[in-house]
Amino acid sequence: MLLLKNATVRTMGKAGTFEGSVLIKEGKIAEAAPNIELPASADCEVIDLNHNLVMPGLIEAHCHMGITEEKKGQEGDDCNETVHPITPILRSIDAINAMDAAFHDAVKTGITAANIGPGSSNVVGGQFAVVKTGGARRIDDMILKFPSAMKVAFGENPKVNYAGLNTSPVTRMAIAGLLRDELTKARQYLDDYEKNNTEYSLHYEAWRPVFERKIPIKAHVHRVDDIFTAIRIANEFGLKMTLDHCSEGHLIADELAAEGYPAIVGPDFASRNKIEVQNVAFKTAGVLAKAGLTVAVTTDHPVSLIQSLPLCVGMCVKQGLPMEEGYRAMTINAAKICGADDRIGSIEQGKDADLAVYDGNPMEIFTNTLMTIIDGKIVYKNDKAAHTLY
């Protein structure tokens, strides 16, 4: 057992924030309360946090960490299979290198989970996975949820990729048409397979959790028109969906609130290096949250570095996102959007003991990560700040 006592506990759950302790047992949260009494005979490591902040580990809701490895060029880039626009059978877990340096950077930042998957060069890119950022070297031992989403992309990226290959899609009409055709065929296959009228297809079986509404389609959308096309198609087929990037979402916040799809906003630290991101702004997250959307924030690593996640959220707060919503955007909201809130995102009994300890607000640039805990094990401790804990 591990007891973190004398802490400011920000649970991101019903218990709110209080001065007290968190008890960890067998990798799970056993209790979080103002006062926790242990039996004298209890075999328990006790760490006094000296009034520092303990909160759920941060969650990156959309990135390419370990698939697009840093400094390795083409050899380490497995993000986009740019030879066919429809590739639902691709599985992110077959390409995530858990030894990528970005995983260590994530742990040092207090990020304990990330939703990782293919890029946006294809209309259908493949399956995402929510994985822990530390505690193991084998990706199979780090998986929290797989699949967690099916990546689809609209707009500039598929257009640019396939325009030079003399094949479809080269227009937004073709992107939407190809996706509708794929979804129609997948739905028909699943219906026929249930009736024993067709042979097994790995290609179309990849769509089963999408049509069963167990996972969403993860829609790469920046511009207003692409956002509305994604919504149109999701509504046509009755699918769950997340609006990833949603860069012009602040221009249509009321319409998006009425539709009810959650948004993963960012990367706003990146340059406006494409036509479709000319209206990128840190204010987007706040506008959407105030309109009633469930909002998370993304670095889209390596577009922005994974360790900038809390700073990205801080910039959103500076531009209007309420502070509490900032905390939610990188914890419980991200967990809900990723479909993993039954295990992570808040400090509540029975959830995974994935925690981050800070000497201040993680959204502030001078704040230090003092400790990161995954599955109840300390996977990072800041030696320079260790004197603040005893």
C-alpha positions in Angstrom: 0.0 0.0 0.0 1.0 3.6 -0.5 -0.5 6.6 1.4 -0.1 10.1 0.2 -0.9 12.3 3.1 -1.0 16.0 4.0 -1.9 16.9 0.4 -4.2 19.2 -1.5 -6.3 16.6 -3.2 -8.0 17.7 -6.4 -10.1 14.6 -7.2 -12.0 15.9 -10.3 -14.8 13.8 -9.0 -17.8 14.3 -6.7 -15.6 14.8 -3.7 -14.1 18.0 -5.2 -10.9 19.4 -3.7 -9.9 19.1 -0.1 -6.9 18.9 2.2 -6.2 15.2 3.0 -4.9 11.9 1.9 -5.0 9.3 -0.9 -4.6 5.6 -0.1 -3.5 3.3 -2.9 -3.8 -0.5 -2.7 -2.9 -3.0 -5.4 -2.7 -0.4 -8.1 -6.1 1.1 -7.4 -7.5 4.1 -5.4 -8.6 2.5 -2.1 -9.7 5.8 -0.5 -9.4 9.6 -0.8 -10.5 11.5 2.2 -9.6 14.4 4.6 -8.5 11.8 7.2 -7.4 8.2 6.6 -6.5 6.1 9.6 -4.3 3.0 9.0 -4.1 0.1 11.3 -0.8 0.1 13.3 0.1 -3.2 11.6 -0.5 -2.0 8.1 2.3 -2.6 5.6 2.2 0.8 4.0 4.7 3.3 2.6 3.7 6.8 3.7 4.7 10.0 1.8 4.0 13.4 3.3 3.2 15.7 0.4 3.7 18.9 2.5 0.5 20.5 1.1 1.5 20.0 -2.5 -1.1 19.2 -5.1 -2.1 15.6 -6.0 -4.5 15.1 -8.9 -5.4 12.5 -11.5 -2.7 11.9 -14.0 -3.1 14.1 -17.1 -4.5 12.6 -20.3 -3.6 13.4 -23.9 -6.8 12.8 -25.9 -5.2 12.8 -29.4 -1.6 12.3 -30.4 0.9 10.3 -32.4 3.5 9.6 -29.7 5.6 6.6 -30.4 4.1 6.3 -34.0 5.8 9.4 -35.2 9.1 9.1 -33.3 11.2 12.1 -32.7 14.4 12.7 -34.7 14.1 9.5 -36.7 12.7 10.7 -40.0 11.0 8.2 -42.3 12.5 5.3 -40.4 10.6 6.2 -37.3 7.4 7.6 -38.9 4.6 5.0 -39.1 1.8 7.5 -38.8 0.2 7.4 -42.3 -0.2 4.5 -44.8 -0.4 6.9 -47.8 -1.1 4.4 -50.5 -4.9 3.8 -50.1 -7.4 6.2 -48.7 -9.4 3.6 -46.8 -7.4 1.6 -44.2 -9.7 0.6 -41.2 -7.6 -2.5 -40.5 -4.6 -0.5 -39.3 -4.0 -0.9 -35.6 -2.0 1.8 -33.7 -0.7 -0.8 -31.2 1.3 -2.4 -34.1 3.3 0.8 -34.5 3.6 2.4 -31.1 7.2 2.3 -29.9 7.0 2.6 -26.2 10.8 3.4 -26.1 10.2 6.7 -27.9 11.6 9.5 -25.8 8.2 11.2 -25.8 6.9 8.6 -23.3 9.5 9.7 -20.8 8.7 13.4 -21.4 5.0 12.6 -20.8 5.7 10.9 -17.5 7.9 13.8 -16.4 5.0 16.1 -17.1 2.5 14.1 -15.1 0.8 12.7 -18.2 -0.2 9.1 -17.4 -2.3 8.1 -20.4 -2.6 9.0 -24.1 -4.9 8.2 -26.9 -2.6 7.3 -29.8 -3.3 6.5 -33.4 -2.8 7.0 -37.1 -2.6 10.4 -38.8 -5.0 12.2 -41.1 -3.6 11.5 -44.6 -6.3 8.9 -45.3 -10.0 9.2 -45.3 -10.1 6.3 -42.9 -6.8 5.9 -41.0 -7.3 3.1 -38.6 -7.8 2.3 -34.9 -6.6 4.4 -31.9 -5.6 3.0 -28.5 -5.5 4.5 -25.0 -2.3 3.5 -23.4 -0.5 4.2 -20.2 2.7 6.3 -20.7 4.9 4.3 -18.3 5.3 1.3 -16.1 6.2 -1.1 -18.9 8.2 -1.4 -22.1 5.9 -3.7 -24.0 2.9 -1.9 -25.5 0.6 -4.9 -24.8 1.2 -4.3 -21.1 0.4 -0.6 -21.4 -3.0 -0.8 -23.2 -5.8 0.7 -21.3 -8.4 0.5 -24.1 -8.2 -0.8 -27.6 -9.7 0.0 -29.9 -10.7 3.4 -28.5 -11.7 5.1 -31.8 -11.6 4.8 -35.6 -9.7 7.7 -37.2 -11.4 9.5 -40.2 -10.2 12.7 -41.8 -11.8 15.5 -43.7 -10.4 18.5 -45.6 -6.9 19.4 -46.6 -4.8 16.5 -45.5 -6.4 13.7 -47.6 -6.8 16.1 -50.5 -3.1 17.1 -50.5 -1.9 13.5 -50.1 -3.9 11.9 -52.9 -3.8 14.9 -55.3 -0.3 13.9 -56.4 -1.1 10.2 -56.8 -3.7 10.7 -59.6 -6.3 8.9 -57.5 -9.4 9.9 -55.4 -9.9 11.8 -53.2 -8.8 15.2 -54.5 -12.0 17.1 -53.4 -14.0 17.3 -50.3 -16.9 15.8 -52.2 -14.8 12.7 -52.8 -13.7 12.4 -49.2 -17.3 12.4 -48.0 -18.3 10.1 -50.8 -15.6 7.5 -50.1 -16.4 7.6 -46.4 -20.2 7.1 -47.0 -19.4 4.2 -49.4 -17.2 2.5 -46.8 -19.7 3.0 -44.0 -22.5 1.7 -46.2 -20.5 -1.4 -47.1 -19.5 -2.0 -43.5 -23.0 -1.7 -42.3 -24.2 -4.2 -44.9 -21.4 -6.6 -44.1 -22.2 -6.6 -40.4 -25.9 -7.1 -41.1 -25.2 -10.0 -43.5 -22.6 -11.6 -41.3 -25.1 -11.7 -38.4 -27.4 -13.6 -40.7 -24.6 -16.0 -41.7 -24.8 -14.7 -45.3 -21.2 -13.6 -45.8 -17.6 -14.6 -45.2 -15.5 -13.1 -42.4 -13.8 -9.9 -43.4 -11.1 -8.4 -41.2 -11.5 -5.1 -43.1 -15.2 -4.7 -42.2 -14.9 -6.3 -38.8 -12.8 -3.3 -37.8 -16.0 -1.3 -38.0 -18.0 -3.5 -35.6 -17.3 -1.5 -32.4 -18.1 1.7 -34.3 -21.6 0.5 -35.4 -22.2 -1.0 -32.0 -21.4 2.5 -30.6 -18.7 1.2 -28.3 -16.2 3.6 -29.8 -16.5 6.8 -31.8 -15.2 7.8 -35.2 -12.4 10.3 -34.5 -12.9 13.0 -37.0 -10.0 15.2 -38.1 -11.8 18.5 -38.8 -10.5 22.1 -38.8 -12.7 24.2 -41.0 -16.4 24.9 -40.4 -17.5 23.2 -43.6 -15.6 20.0 -42.7 -17.0 20.0 -39.2 -20.5 20.1 -40.6 -19.8 17.4 -43.1 -18.5 15.1 -40.4 -21.6 15.8 -38.3 -23.8 15.2 -41.4 -22.3 11.7 -41.9 -22.2 10.8 -38.2 -25.9 11.6 -38.0 -26.7 9.7 -41.2 -25.2 6.5 -39.8 -26.1 7.0 -36.2 -22.4 7.0 -35.0 -20.6 8.3 -32.0 -18.0 10.9 -32.9 -15.4 13.2 -31.5 -14.5 16.5 -33.3 -10.7 16.5 -33.2 -8.9 19.9 -33.6 -12.2 21.7 -34.2 -10.2 24.8 -35.0 -13.1 26.9 -36.2 -15.4 25.6 -33.6 -15.6 28.9 -31.9 -17.4 30.3 -35.0 -20.3 27.8 -34.7 -20.4 27.1 -31.0 -24.1 27.2 -30.6 -24.7 24.8 -33.5 -22.1 22.4 -32.1 -23.7 22.5 -28.7 -27.0 21.6 -30.2 -25.4 18.5 -31.9 -23.7 17.4 -28.7 -20.5 15.9 -30.1 -17.4 16.4 -27.8 -14.4 18.4 -29.0 -10.7 17.8 -28.7 -9.2 21.2 -29.4 -5.7 22.0 -30.6 -2.8 22.0 -31.3 -2.8 25.7 -30.8 0.9 26.0 -30.0 1.6 25.1 -33.7 2.0 27.5 -36.5 -0.7 28.3 -39.0 1.2 26.4 -41.7 -1.9 25.2 -43.5 -4.8 26.9 -45.2 -7.4 25.2 -43.0 -5.8 26.3 -39.7 -5.8 30.1 -40.3 -8.4 30.6 -37.6 -6.6 28.5 -34.9 -7.0 30.3 -31.6 -6.5 29.5 -27.9 -10.0 31.0 -27.2 -11.7 28.1 -29.0 -11.8 25.7 -26.0 -13.3 28.4 -23.8 -16.0 29.4 -26.3 -17.0 25.7 -26.8 -17.0 24.9 -23.1 -19.1 27.9 -22.2 -21.5 26.8 -25.0 -21.9 23.5 -23.2 -19.6 21.1 -25.1 -17.4 18.5 -23.4 -13.9 19.8 -24.2 -10.4 18.3 -24.0 -7.2 19.8 -25.3 -4.6 18.2 -27.5 -0.9 18.8 -28.3 -1.3 16.5 -31.4 2.3 15.4 -30.5 4.7 15.8 -32.3 3.0 18.8 -33.9 3.3 20.3 -30.4 5.5 18.4 -27.9 3.6 16.2 -25.5 5.1 18.0 -22.4 3.4 21.2 -23.5 -0.1 19.8 -22.7 -0.7 21.6 -19.4 0.8 24.8 -20.9 -1.6 24.5 -23.8 -4.5 24.2 -21.4 -3.1 27.2 -19.5 -3.1 29.3 -22.6 -6.7 28.3 -23.2 -7.5 29.4 -19.7 -5.8 32.7 -20.3 -8.0 33.2 -23.3 -11.3 32.4 -21.6 -11.6 28.8 -20.6 -12.7 28.7 -16.9 -9.9 27.4 -14.6 -11.9 24.4 -13.4 -12.7 23.5 -17.0 -9.0 23.7 -17.7 -8.4 21.0 -15.1 -11.2 19.0 -16.5 -9.9 19.3 -20.1 -6.8 17.3 -19.3 -8.3 14.9 -16.8 -12.0 13.7 -16.5 -13.2 15.3 -19.8 -10.4 13.7 -21.7 -11.1 10.4 -20.0 -14.8 10.6 -20.9 -14.1 11.5 -24.5 -11.6 8.6 -24.8 -14.2 6.2 -23.3 -11.9 5.4 -20.4 -13.5 7.4 -17.5 -14.4 4.1 -15.8 -10.7 3.7 -15.0 -8.9 7.1 -15.2 -9.6 10.8 -15.0 -10.5 11.3 -11.4 -9.4 10.2 -7.9 -12.2 7.8 -6.9 -12.4 4.5 -5.2 -11.7 1.6 -7.5 -10.1 3.6 -10.3 -6.5 3.1 -11.5 -4.0 4.8 -9.2 -2.6 7.1 -11.9 -1.7 10.3 -10.2 0.4 13.4 -10.6 1.9 15.5 -7.8 2.8 19.2 -8.5 4.2 22.1 -6.4 1.6 24.4 -8.0 -0.9 24.7 -10.8 0.4 22.5 -13.6 -0.9 25.1 -16.1 1.7 27.6 -14.9 5.1 27.4 -16.6 7.2 27.4 -13.4 5.3 24.5 -11.7 7.3 21.4 -11.2 6.1 17.8 -11.5 7.2 16.3 -8.2 6.0 12.8 -8.7 4.1 10.6 -11.2 2.4 7.4 -10.2 1.0 4.8 -12.7 -0.9 1.8 -11.4 0.1 2.6 -7.9 3.8 2.6 -8.7 6.1 5.7 -8.6 7.4 5.9 -12.1 9.0 9.4 -11.8 10.3 11.5 -8.9 11.8 14.9 -9.4 15.1 14.8 -7.4 15.5 18.6 -7.6 12.2 19.1 -5.9 12.4 16.0 -3.6 13.2 18.2 -0.6 9.6 19.5 -0.7 8.4 16.0 0.2 9.3 14.1 3.3 
